[in-house]
């Protein structure tokens, strides 16, 4: 298994027929209507206006010459007009001929109908330039680099090959004078960057076109680094306030034998702040590590979640004034699916948390306190396995399955920290 070439061919199979193994095909999806599930199938390079032949059996040389589309055909296509996330469908009816090709009615299909007894395993990086980025706040800069091509946003940013970096700055609602323990309002802001090198992870161990696979896996993983600063006294509440600042989308195509497997990857990068609105901080932190989130299938246990994250952080600056609590995260929510159906949702949120009791004033290791104070770094990884993972041909499960909460926290500084 590897990243598919740019001229990825469509694959077709006719389960239950002689020569039903999936093959590369010169047929292509000219158009698709997701509302009616009607598609127009034509030979690459031109329309095929010949009459369809539903009873014809597939030719072993289908990879060499086009054959007619027939009821029962299962088609896997890279992104095509009307199917921007790829198409995996079975032909249920041949409607007729158009100037572009043969119009057919389809219904969703399953991967095992195409992959059969094949096996595949791999982790494929997603090129930064493949992402479509939608900046949601004014002060967002995007940077990336690849061999022979560099796109740099913020001045002086150094982006490793294969990584995508987003820098952001946002003002936060400020706690006003007159609130509990507040004497004056303090401008509050958060700024920082997220740098990520994402990979899509896929595994399939087939047992035949009509059987559930012996194994399957779908997930997202990658290297992560981020750094951010939280300054001032935000008008926070116990309920976290999430501020998305960029959304990213890519549709990498994996080549599994003759079959183009389209993986849909969405990332939403966000800032999140919660607390009691009383504490004033000046905290800066850098985080680096990796993460994995996904779902794995086996006949004995069914679908089970997989999640892990190994993060370390370095405090750059620490300042706490007055008592209170605050927590700020700079994270990303990722969704991974196949052919437009979401299968895994994961939320990775490295954070910094500060708390103080009594009267606290100071910076770094020079504090005067009648009470205690502490600053912590941490990471939360949560998510869900979705019903749509049955696209592998596995048994249907009746509800979404939580990934389970992965939570790690470590002290950065405090009155009791050596």
Phi and psi in degrees as a GROMACS rama.xvg file:
@    title "Ramachandran Plot"
@    xaxis  label "Phi"
@    yaxis  label "Psi"
@TYPE xy
-155.615  171.246  UNK-2
-62.1359  137.437  UNK-3
-75.7595  149.883  UNK-4
-68.7785  165.485  UNK-5
-63.9242  -31.3825  UNK-6
-94.796  45.9545  UNK-7
-56.6716  132.293  UNK-8
-87.8657  155.195  UNK-9
-73.0946  148.56  UNK-10
-116.413  143.429  UNK-11
-134.051  154.962  UNK-12
-150.952  155.409  UNK-13
-125.373  86.8227  UNK-14
-56.0608  138.3  UNK-15
89.0589  -9.74737  UNK-16
-101.172  162.541  UNK-17
-63.5421  134.493  UNK-18
70.2849  36.1227  UNK-19
-77.4826  -6.1384  UNK-20
-59.9079  139.858  UNK-21
-59.7908  140.913  UNK-22
-137.34  153.854  UNK-23
-61.7443  145.593  UNK-24
-134.672  149.785  UNK-25
-87.1336  1.5021  UNK-26
-75.431  150.372  UNK-27
-142.284  160.053  UNK-28
-87.5828  108.903  UNK-29
-78.46  -34.5594  UNK-30
-160.402  157.66  UNK-31
-148.598  137.533  UNK-32
-111.149  109.359  UNK-33
-68.0826  -22.0632  UNK-34
-75.4981  -45.93  UNK-35
-94.5559  -13.312  UNK-36
61.1048  31.6131  UNK-37
-96.9251  140.917  UNK-38
-130.738  153.876  UNK-39
-112.511  122.224  UNK-40
-110.772  128.948  UNK-41
-141.586  159.129  UNK-42
-65.7828  144.743  UNK-43
-57.9403  134.187  UNK-44
92.4071  0.102714  UNK-45
167.174  167.5  UNK-46
-78.9258  151.118  UNK-47
-114.923  102.563  UNK-48
-96.6406  10.8355  UNK-49
-75.5164  155.034  UNK-50
-67.5104  141.513  UNK-51
-70.2275  157.621  UNK-52
-131.11  79.8727  UNK-53
-59.5116  -27.0397  UNK-54
-86.8709  -5.46239  UNK-55
-70.0109  138.515  UNK-56
-88.7015  151.801  UNK-57
-65.8808  144.377  UNK-58
-88.4503  139.064  UNK-59
-58.8347  -18.817  UNK-60
-98.1719  27.9646  UNK-61
-60.4286  -24.04  UNK-62
-76.4702  -10.9666  UNK-63
-101.228  -30.1235  UNK-64
-145.078  150.022  UNK-65
-70.6786  148.018  UNK-66
-123.11  169.918  UNK-67
-75.5651  149.358  UNK-68
-78.6387  136.479  UNK-69
-137.987  160.005  UNK-70
-58.2283  133.771  UNK-71
100.624  -16.2805  UNK-72
-63.9818  137.096  UNK-73
-108.566  128.016  UNK-74
-119.464  131.654  UNK-75
-118.639  124.883  UNK-76
-131.15  143.868  UNK-77
-65.4621  171.144  UNK-78
-47.7704  134.135  UNK-79
-141.772  166.884  UNK-80
-54.6009  123.06  UNK-81
86.0285  -12.1646  UNK-82
-131.351  68.576  UNK-83
-65.7211  -16.8598  UNK-84
-104.479  17.2051  UNK-85
88.6924  169.058  UNK-86
-140.147  129.784  UNK-87
-128.838  106.18  UNK-88
-148.211  155.499  UNK-89
-110.259  136.339  UNK-90
-78.2662  122.091  UNK-91
-106  -16.9438  UNK-92
-159.308  137.895  UNK-93
-95.9223  114.558  UNK-94
-84.292  -43.3717  UNK-95
158.629  -173.919  UNK-96
-98.2937  144.157  UNK-97
-127.359  177.087  UNK-98
-64.3208  -25.445  UNK-99
-91.1174  -20.0679  UNK-100
152.791  -154.65  UNK-101
-92.3136  123.459  UNK-102
-87.7345  132.421  UNK-103
-134.468  154.815  UNK-104
-95.4112  138.375  UNK-105
-129.278  168.04  UNK-106
-139.918  158.536  UNK-107
-57.7154  142.63  UNK-108
-115.693  177.847  UNK-109
-118.457  150.249  UNK-110
-62.8533  -33.603  UNK-111
-63.1738  -22.791  UNK-112
-65.2391  -25.4763  UNK-113
-101.637  -42.0427  UNK-114
-80.409  -24.4608  UNK-115
54.5377  -119.36  UNK-116
-95.5501  6.95881  UNK-117
-67.0584  159.818  UNK-118
-127.237  148.082  UNK-119
-154.253  146.005  UNK-120
-156.046  132.162  UNK-121
-178.896  166.563  UNK-122
-132.053  117.054  UNK-123
-115.517  122.332  UNK-124
-64.6724  146.66  UNK-125
-99.5646  119.178  UNK-126
-62.6371  132.826  UNK-127
-54.2671  -37.8799  UNK-128
-68.9815  -12.9089  UNK-129
-79.4746  -13.6872  UNK-130
-81.1433  135.894  UNK-131
-90.93  122.406  UNK-132
-111.251  128.877  UNK-133
-113.604  110.869  UNK-134
-83.0109  123.963  UNK-135
-98.3477  -15.1059  UNK-136
-121.527  157.629  UNK-137
-64.7208  -39.9344  UNK-138
-97.9524  65.7625  UNK-139
-124.729  127.504  UNK-140
-118.589  138.613  UNK-141
-113.028  132.81  UNK-142
-134.588  145.355  UNK-143
-159.923  165.839  UNK-144
-149.608  146.378  UNK-145
-145.545  169.189  UNK-146
-56.738  120.969  UNK-147
80.5112  2.92189  UNK-148
-151.358  121.725  UNK-149
-129.401  130.008  UNK-150
-124.534  113.617  UNK-151
-114.965  130.068  UNK-152
-92.6522  -87.8073  UNK-153
-65.0269  141.74  UNK-154
-61.2576  129.798  UNK-155
85.3916  -1.56341  UNK-156
-69.6689  134.202  UNK-157
-111.359  114.814  UNK-158
-113.646  119.364  UNK-159
-61.4804  154.033  UNK-160
-56.6694  135.429  UNK-161
86.072  -2.2008  UNK-162
-105.565  150.156  UNK-163
-115.443  132.105  UNK-164
-123.609  136.74  UNK-165
-126.058  123.22  UNK-166
-103.812  141.592  UNK-167
-145.876  150.002  UNK-168
-140.335  135.654  UNK-169
-146.023  136.874  UNK-170
-79.4076  144.655  UNK-171
-110.633  153.106  UNK-172
-55.6181  135.416  UNK-173
-104.006  136.227  UNK-174
-63.9428  131.037  UNK-175
-91.413  154.125  UNK-176
-58.5617  143.557  UNK-177
101.86  -14.8061  UNK-178
-77.0242  173.197  UNK-179
-53.2561  124.733  UNK-180
60.4835  16.5389  UNK-181
-97.5186  133.441  UNK-182
-105.495  -41.6073  UNK-183
-140.099  157.248  UNK-184
-77.7585  148.393  UNK-185
-128.393  125.334  UNK-186
-55.7702  132.22  UNK-187
-118.018  136.711  UNK-188
-153.407  159.212  UNK-189
-134.229  139.481  UNK-190
-146.323  154.397  UNK-191
166.656  -164.156  UNK-192
-144.703  153.923  UNK-193
-120.472  130.56  UNK-194
-127.882  122.845  UNK-195
-139.009  140.978  UNK-196
-120.975  87.0431  UNK-197
-80.2226  151.491  UNK-198
-132.131  146.343  UNK-199
-102.186  135.009  UNK-200
-114.044  131.906  UNK-201
-141.925  138.571  UNK-202
-146.106  141.812  UNK-203
-150.01  128.991  UNK-204
-124.753  104.312  UNK-205
-83.7496  153.851  UNK-206
-124.244  12.9686  UNK-207
119.818  161.696  UNK-208
-66.7716  -24.8027  UNK-209
-105.408  4.75192  UNK-210
-119.931  152.367  UNK-211
-64.6525  145.989  UNK-212
-66.9591  157.654  UNK-213
-74.8358  -24.9554  UNK-214
-156.347  153.198  UNK-215
-159.645  152.928  UNK-216
-155.278  141.038  UNK-217
-142.104  131.871  UNK-218
-168.629  -179.594  UNK-219
-130.693  143.326  UNK-220
-147.55  175.417  UNK-221
164.086  173.192  UNK-222
-92.9583  141.554  UNK-223
-133.83  138.045  UNK-224
-145.189  147.301  UNK-225
-155.876  157.229  UNK-226
-148.683  137.54  UNK-227
-154.017  160.121  UNK-228
-128.358  135.106  UNK-229
-116.67  122.05  UNK-230
-130.86  136.892  UNK-231
100.417  -162.606  UNK-232
-124.09  95.8721  UNK-233
-73.9966  148.312  UNK-234
-80.5882  68.2527  UNK-235
-86.4187  166.581  UNK-236
-137.262  170.49  UNK-237
-63.622  -28.1168  UNK-238
-84.077  120.556  UNK-239
-58.9877  135.59  UNK-240
-98.8793  114.201  UNK-241
-98.6996  130.36  UNK-242
-121.333  97.2695  UNK-243
-65.0872  136.908  UNK-244
-119.848  -9.93755  UNK-245
-164.36  143.792  UNK-246
-119.04  143.952  UNK-247
-132.42  143.7  UNK-248
-141.834  139.644  UNK-249
-147.17  151.418  UNK-250
-125.248  68.6472  UNK-251
-64.6258  143.015  UNK-252
-109.93  123.944  UNK-253
-98.8574  137.184  UNK-254
-97.5964  109.309  UNK-255
-109.402  95.835  UNK-256
60.3331  -127.984  UNK-257
-84.8963  -3.34554  UNK-258
-96.4295  123.598  UNK-259
-82.274  113.416  UNK-260
-98.9457  113.672  UNK-261
-92.9846  119.509  UNK-262
-104.041  130.255  UNK-263
-103.593  121.838  UNK-264
-121.578  121.619  UNK-265
-120.363  137.303  UNK-266
-127.655  133.748  UNK-267
-119.232  112.112  UNK-268
-89.6  138.567  UNK-269
-147.695  159.547  UNK-270
-105.742  145.75  UNK-271
-145.019  130.938  UNK-272
-132.472  136.748  UNK-273
-143.666  162.221  UNK-274
158.336  -163.829  UNK-275
-104.531  2.08913  UNK-276
73.1914  14.1978  UNK-277
-110.78  -29.2326  UNK-278
-85.0082  141.741  UNK-279
-110.149  126.603  UNK-280
-131.61  160.825  UNK-281
-141.147  89.4507  UNK-282
-123.583  136.202  UNK-283
-130.578  138.179  UNK-284
-144.518  146.866  UNK-285
-122.063  138.159  UNK-286
-128.277  142.032  UNK-287
-147.301  141.845  UNK-288
166.759  -152.821  UNK-289
-142.6  171.245  UNK-290
-153.094  156.747  UNK-291
-143.947  135.147  UNK-292
-148.268  134.893  UNK-293
177.062  -166.103  UNK-294
-134.904  141.766  UNK-295
-124.328  143.714  UNK-296
-119.528  139.331  UNK-297
-144.102  148.849  UNK-298
-58.0138  -32.4312  UNK-299
-77.098  -43.9842  UNK-300
-102.817  -8.41066  UNK-301
71.0532  -150.478  UNK-302
-84.8221  131.298  UNK-303
-133.455  150.082  UNK-304
-78.4626  153.306  UNK-305
-130.084  125.525  UNK-306
-152.119  135.871  UNK-307
-156.395  153.088  UNK-308
-156.268  131.623  UNK-309
-120.352  102.028  UNK-310
-122.763  142.75  UNK-311
-128.666  152.191  UNK-312
-135.292  158.191  UNK-313
-129.399  120.902  UNK-314
-75.4531  130.19  UNK-315
-98.9885  -39.9876  UNK-316
-148.061  138.576  UNK-317
-137.773  125.033  UNK-318
-147.386  131.01  UNK-319
-132.492  132.478  UNK-320
-132.24  130.453  UNK-321
69.5507  168.502  UNK-322
-84.5598  156.463  UNK-323
146.326  -166.131  UNK-324
-148.42  149.15  UNK-325
-154.411  149.017  UNK-326
-140.606  128.768  UNK-327
-129.156  133.299  UNK-328
-123.685  147.106  UNK-329
-124.45  99.4222  UNK-330
-131.156  -172.087  UNK-331
-147.528  136.288  UNK-332
-102.869  128.252  UNK-333
-116.784  139.138  UNK-334
-124.826  136.462  UNK-335
-125.842  132.047  UNK-336
-146.262  -178.914  UNK-337
-127.396  127.955  UNK-338
52.5951  38.9827  UNK-339
89.0333  3.0596  UNK-340
-112.753  122.435  UNK-341
-73.1155  131.262  UNK-342
-113.264  -33.3138  UNK-343
-134.526  133.387  UNK-344
-122.336  126.724  UNK-345
-132.959  142.031  UNK-346
-125.446  112.377  UNK-347
-105.962  121.541  UNK-348
-135.743  84.2737  UNK-349
-64.6987  141.377  UNK-350
-144.403  167.368  UNK-351
-127.187  138.527  UNK-352
-132.675  131.542  UNK-353
-123.63  143.871  UNK-354
-148.903  150.468  UNK-355
-151.457  148.308  UNK-356
-125.184  154.59  UNK-357
73.6186  -148.76  UNK-358
-106.809  120.91  UNK-359
-132.163  128.936  UNK-360
-142.944  131.61  UNK-361
160.226  178.12  UNK-362
-141.834  136.698  UNK-363
51.7658  -119.627  UNK-364
-98.4586  14.2686  UNK-365
-116.299  78.2412  UNK-366
-113.066  145.121  UNK-367
-116.166  118.465  UNK-368
-139.963  133.638  UNK-369
-109.203  74.7929  UNK-370
151.071  -144.047  UNK-371
-144.011  158.669  UNK-372
-147.23  157.063  UNK-373
-160.29  147.701  UNK-374
-125.976  132.434  UNK-375
-123.24  148.315  UNK-376
-105.91  156.995  UNK-377
-168.757  176.745  UNK-378
-148.347  136.3  UNK-379
-116.547  135.606  UNK-380
-131.182  113.69  UNK-381
-130.121  171.395  UNK-382
167.068  -170.4  UNK-383
-148.594  140.508  UNK-384
-91.175  129.971  UNK-385
-97.5926  158.421  UNK-386
-56.0453  -29.5616  UNK-387
-67.2931  -7.01654  UNK-388
-63.004  -12.0962  UNK-389
-66.3584  -4.83415  UNK-390
-59.3136  -20.0838  UNK-391
-70.1827  -14.9187  UNK-392
95.0236  15.3618  UNK-393
-85.3975  162.681  UNK-394
-58.5619  147.392  UNK-395
-71.7955  131.871  UNK-396
-104.3  152.314  UNK-397
-87.3348  -9.96658  UNK-398
-151.514  161.159  UNK-399
-65.0945  146.878  UNK-400
-112.517  119.179  UNK-401
-63.1742  142.054  UNK-402
-66.4637  -22.1883  UNK-403
91.0383  147.464  UNK-404
-90.465  120.235  UNK-405
-99.0769  121.341  UNK-406
-134.612  123.81  UNK-407
-132.681  141.057  UNK-408
-144.594  145.267  UNK-409
-143.757  148.248  UNK-410
-74.8441  139.403  UNK-411
-104.513  -43.4549  UNK-412
-164.251  160.812  UNK-413
169.919  173.349  UNK-414
-67.2228  -22.059  UNK-415
-104.023  3.77571  UNK-416
-83.857  128.523  UNK-417
